[in-house]
């Protein structure tokens, strides 16, 4: 079953086999939310986050330079004609990321041991965490 739900309004007694967050985590208090996400997962469950981080390191700025160069090209490929208005998905409220990738790594290591975090292009990172527990079938 797939269910869309606000994180704050969730049934805290339920656990989930899979939880995904896309550009959400930077809107929430990081340490508490990572802990809550771990508790929401069923044994053997998977958490996948595509998140935003604050730029702070030379590597961040290097990747951003590549993103600045490729972002307009990707825009032309995906949207070759100019839009008359913003699409609905681009009208959601936004907020800047507060934590650096290093800070996210440290908080994730404490709350989600074994989580894999990778820097991605276009000012993003991915986090994948598999909660220990039952074996997954292939």
Helices and strands as residue ranges (DSSP letters): G 7-9, E 16-22, G 25-27, H 30-40, E 41-52, H 58-78, G 88-90, H 101-111, E 116-120, E 124-130
